[in-house]
């Protein structure tokens, strides 16, 4: 905006891409724009679910010199569309980017990185990821829509073999075994690290929880449980509380090679640590004091998922309804936070077992 402020992230500008960090199951604002007042009231009263599930994503707001790089990339791609005569180009106009805004004395070191196909041929997202992974000493934290990048897996695997205390945390959206062509490569990626580093690898998913009283029951089974998967659209990578990469590029090969993507790489120990703590705290039970040590918050993530897994099993044993007669939920039926273990199977469980890691073959690999 006016070459002064830029936003880089994965969130699209559409109605479904909205939520609060509470990720409420019954959120009356998470509806279509044309939803009626009565429809929103029904959601608020917990007699209907909203049109869209809980959503999670990240966007980074930038001001300072890096804005010029965002604007410049957009301008070059925009001009390429004009020169190529893309659809409706006759209604568009060229524009020039302004000079870079001044820096901040208290700013952080950030670089705009991109994956852009020919004729630009830039793959700086992959290059920064590889270099950061190659220097990891303590932890690699990934929160992403996907986790199926064989190229990235190779670098992480090699580094974890070299650094005995390095841990990997992956928070991602589960895949469907019958319809998702990325199932096999996702299972292969998860299995690779689970088999090699069972004590140093966490695979997690996110769900929101709430209960509602079913008005059709008066005496028995009146309280229904709602476990709703959070639609995870994040593209986050944090390493050692020093490096963060956030933007539109998923953890798959095509996001590093030939799709048009834009990320921000941040190198600032104070800022990245603060943001990592905020992110992890948002996954864990409310009110829990976040451990200041890597081993501590790694264990907190594992413990939170184990507790919620047990709670989910308890509800399933009751067919997701309880006769409470107005009594509060016992802790055995009350999840804490959003974390659950991410289950996965073998390659033979995936219908599209033979589909490649990115559906289409990449033209070339990034530089080291």
LINLINCOR-V889114 format. One record per helix or strand. SS is the DSSP state (A for helix, B for strand). FROM is the first residue (numbers start at 0). TO is the last residue. If there is no record, write none. Layout:
ss->SS from->FROM to->TO
ss->SS from->FROM to->TO
This chain:
ss->B from->4 to->8
ss->A from->36 to->43
ss->B from->54 to->55
ss->B from->58 to->62
ss->A from->65 to->83
ss->A from->88 to->90
ss->B from->108 to->115
ss->B from->121 to->122
ss->A from->123 to->132
ss->B from->138 to->143
ss->B from->146 to->147
ss->A from->149 to->161
ss->B from->166 to->171
ss->A from->182 to->195
ss->B from->200 to->212
ss->B from->222 to->228
ss->B from->230 to->231
ss->B from->234 to->238
ss->B from->242 to->246
ss->B from->250 to->251
ss->A from->252 to->256
ss->B from->260 to->266
ss->A from->268 to->282
ss->A from->293 to->316
ss->B from->320 to->321
ss->A from->330 to->332
ss->B from->338 to->340
ss->A from->346 to->348
